[in-house]
Amino acid sequence: MSKKVWGKNMFLNRRNFLLGIGAFFLFSKKSFSNQTSLKELMRKQFLGSNNAPIKIKEFFSLTCGHCSNFHIKTLPQLQKKYIDTGKVQLEFIDYPLDRLAVIAATLARSIPTKDGYVEAVSILLKKQKQWAYSKNPLNELQSIAKLFGISSKKFNDISQNIPLMQEIVSKMEKESKNFDINSTPTFIVNDKYKISGALSFKDFEKELLKSINANKS
């Protein structure tokens, strides 16, 4: 896939994507019974307190340029004002737009530390141009994996962990149907109100407050 596609916010052609990733699963000869259960690897990942009154689901792709922009420019301000103060919990929902994003999400979910997923997502989005636009993106992903103590052999295993990839894509499909997601980034506030696009903090906050007021009415 080209730089233009990887770095662009695009609508997901679900049928074509799933046919492609389905073929990838079908023709891959490697199967896994990982020591870490799929349920554990697919556990909810979030920032903020479970007691936060506002729950936001973020649907993002690690190869989406607008997702990267949101995480670099808007999320730090959202975290400071709303997440760290206990007002908002932000849940990360993997919504990979291409096969490379599936592999990257698989890597993030395989980091063997408590906060590894969140840290990996942050690094992958900040360094997106370095790996997603590379001529050898898997080599670049492997370099990032080393930051978390993952060996070349372990990375090779992760990049071929088809059951985990299938779980990621299955969850993506389920969540997509539940909330009618068709682009990234998309945010669902308290399972009702939708915010779309990589908005500035000012604009995101405006939409967030609007959603809160709408939920009260």
VOGU-3710 file (C-alpha; in Angstrom, 3 decimals, decimal comma):
1> mskkvwgknm> 0,000/0,000/0,000  1,203/3,482/-0,803  2,156/6,289/1,487  -0,937/8,167/0,355  -3,264/5,422/1,530  -1,517/4,723/4,826  -1,333/8,362/5,831  -4,866/9,349/4,802  -8,118/9,319/6,747  -10,256/7,030/4,638
11> flnrrnfllg> -13,605/5,333/4,696  -13,273/1,634/5,263  -14,494/-0,533/2,404  -15,386/-3,326/4,765  -16,095/-5,937/2,135  -12,808/-5,538/0,267  -10,781/-5,241/3,447  -12,237/-8,333/5,043  -11,868/-10,327/1,841  -8,204/-9,349/1,743
21> igafflfskk> -7,465/-10,017/5,383  -9,544/-13,192/5,181  -7,324/-14,475/2,399  -4,298/-13,560/4,501  -5,658/-15,697/7,333  -6,681/-18,524/5,008  -3,359/-18,934/3,269  -1,177/-18,426/6,303  0,164/-21,782/7,402  1,075/-20,743/10,917
31> sfsnqtslke> -1,321/-21,408/13,759  -0,944/-20,485/17,401  -1,878/-21,720/20,804  -0,157/-18,881/22,598  0,790/-19,210/26,240  -1,066/-15,965/26,849  -4,766/-16,480/26,193  -6,546/-14,528/23,484  -8,952/-13,264/26,126  -6,070/-11,711/28,045
41> lmrkqflgsn> -4,512/-10,217/24,922  -7,883/-8,748/23,907  -8,685/-7,232/27,294  -9,990/-3,679/27,322  -7,321/-1,026/27,039  -7,967/2,465/28,298  -6,747/5,660/29,923  -8,526/6,945/33,004  -10,603/5,708/35,894  -13,378/3,136/35,693
51> napikikeff> -15,349/5,549/37,878  -15,210/8,344/35,306  -18,766/9,479/34,465  -17,920/9,988/30,795  -16,821/6,931/28,835  -15,380/7,479/25,364  -14,538/4,743/22,876  -11,907/5,768/20,319  -11,913/3,824/17,046  -8,528/4,263/15,414
61> sltcghcsnf> -6,121/2,692/12,966  -2,387/2,720/13,553  -1,831/3,563/9,876  -4,331/6,459/9,866  -2,636/9,854/9,587  -5,532/11,682/11,226  -5,420/9,256/14,163  -1,754/10,067/14,579  -2,559/13,771/14,469  -5,209/13,392/17,178
71> hiktlpqlqk> -2,900/11,463/19,488  -0,038/13,912/19,053  -1,947/17,210/19,219  -5,313/16,710/20,914  -5,033/13,753/23,281  -2,416/15,335/25,603  -4,780/18,245/26,320  -7,782/15,938/26,679  -5,820/13,781/29,091  -4,671/16,715/31,204
81> kyidtgkvql> -8,085/18,370/31,532  -10,483/15,420/31,519  -8,797/12,021/31,855  -6,264/12,689/34,606  -8,914/14,578/36,598  -11,251/11,571/36,654  -13,915/13,024/34,362  -13,286/10,868/31,291  -12,185/7,332/30,570  -10,882/6,778/27,033
91> efidypldrl> -11,048/3,213/25,715  -8,931/2,247/22,710  -10,694/0,203/20,028  -8,449/-1,244/17,314  -9,971/-0,444/13,925  -7,235/-1,399/11,444  -7,744/-0,088/7,921  -5,233/-2,388/6,228  -3,132/-5,475/6,826  -0,157/-3,513/8,121
101> aviaatlars> -2,394/-1,884/10,725  -3,590/-5,353/11,783  0,002/-6,468/12,339  0,811/-3,277/14,249  -2,262/-3,729/16,465  -1,231/-7,347/17,051  2,183/-6,129/18,153  0,675/-3,560/20,535  -1,582/-6,180/22,121  1,367/-8,552/22,563
111> iptkdgyvea> 3,540/-6,213/24,669  4,113/-8,179/27,911  3,645/-5,363/30,422  0,589/-3,875/32,103  0,720/-0,562/30,252  2,510/-1,953/27,208  -0,418/-1,618/24,823  -1,046/2,046/25,599  2,659/2,850/25,438  3,070/0,961/22,159
121> vsillkkqkq> 0,079/2,712/20,574  1,513/6,077/21,583  4,926/5,283/20,083  3,480/3,722/16,913  1,303/6,756/16,221  4,067/9,253/17,012  6,525/7,349/14,796  3,926/6,494/12,149  5,806/8,146/9,279  8,928/6,179/10,200
131> waysknplne> 7,350/2,736/9,868  4,062/3,026/7,934  5,707/4,977/5,104  8,818/2,821/5,031  9,802/0,561/2,145  10,279/-2,142/4,801  7,560/-1,443/7,387  7,951/-4,797/9,148  11,647/-4,090/9,730  10,718/-0,742/11,255
141> lqsiaklfgi> 8,026/-2,355/13,408  10,601/-4,862/14,597  12,874/-1,990/15,646  10,027/-0,477/17,663  9,282/-3,879/19,203  12,856/-4,018/20,499  12,088/-0,956/22,646  9,822/-3,291/24,631  12,375/-6,097/24,876  10,846/-8,185/22,089
151> sskkfndisq> 13,409/-10,304/20,253  13,464/-10,850/16,492  12,113/-14,379/16,949  9,318/-13,184/19,211  8,425/-10,433/16,765  8,264/-12,965/13,950  5,859/-15,050/16,038  3,726/-11,985/16,807  3,581/-10,920/13,160  2,162/-14,342/12,301
161> niplmqeivs> -0,245/-14,708/15,214  -3,295/-15,291/13,032  -5,755/-16,136/15,862  -5,045/-12,795/17,543  -5,380/-10,952/14,238  -8,706/-12,650/13,654  -9,882/-11,572/17,107  -8,887/-7,971/16,386  -10,743/-7,945/13,058  -13,786/-9,718/14,541
171> kmekesknfd> -14,022/-7,158/17,328  -13,655/-4,383/14,768  -16,586/-5,778/12,778  -18,759/-6,183/15,852  -18,087/-2,681/17,127  -18,580/-1,270/13,628  -22,061/-2,749/13,440  -22,925/-1,572/16,943  -21,987/2,045/16,301  -22,006/2,388/12,490
181> instptfivn> -18,300/3,224/12,276  -17,016/3,989/8,780  -13,983/6,218/9,274  -11,156/6,867/11,702  -10,775/8,371/14,148  -14,327/8,121/15,466  -15,348/8,588/19,098  -18,462/7,272/20,818  -19,422/9,069/24,024  -21,314/7,014/26,617
191> dkykisgals> -22,373/4,572/23,883  -24,641/7,196/22,294  -23,048/10,287/20,810  -20,641/10,139/17,867  -17,718/12,492/17,216  -15,770/12,011/13,989  -12,432/13,293/12,758  -9,126/14,467/14,190  -10,465/17,635/15,748  -8,427/20,235/17,559
201> fkdfekellk> -8,795/20,112/21,333  -11,035/23,188/21,255  -13,386/21,648/18,692  -13,294/18,213/20,344  -14,153/19,726/23,717  -17,033/21,629/22,129  -18,455/18,388/20,689  -17,833/16,545/23,949  -19,737/19,125/26,003  -22,526/19,075/23,443
211> sinanks> -22,772/15,300/23,781  -22,850/15,504/27,585  -25,691/18,013/27,469  -27,541/15,891/24,920  -27,284/12,846/27,191  -28,732/14,853/30,094  -31,798/15,937/28,140
//
